[in-house]
Amino acid sequence: MYYNGTPSASTNKTPHEVVYGRNITLPGENMPLEEGGVIDFPALQEHTSRLKHMREATKANIERARNMQKKYSDRKRRPANIMEGDFVLLEAKNLRLKIDSSRKPLPCYVGPY
């Protein structure tokens, strides 16, 4: 539920809102409250507290996974030491080259540019 209720950074909408057109409703949000703002159903209170705990744990797990992925990604990254006017080689794997036959005999890199 935490994932479906968290807004995406790119759309600023939750996945649930994108699919169903409305925000997610959690159990107990539409229940009438007793005087003092307390729900009178003990099973519902227990269930909502369990869901709240699961959302917090899921949020912590997502944050931990995000940090680990960033750490492993940053290990492979290195700063680009390219200045204006330098010649570079371009990797041909994702370039659309005019070819008559297979891509196999083509060079891996094209350039320098």
Protein Blocks (a to p, Z undefined) as FASTA:
>chain_A
ZZmmpccfklopafklmmnopacddehklpccdehhiafbfklmmmmmmmmmmmmmmmmm
mmmmmmmmmmmmmmmpccddbdehiacdddfklpccddfbdfklpcfbgcdZZ
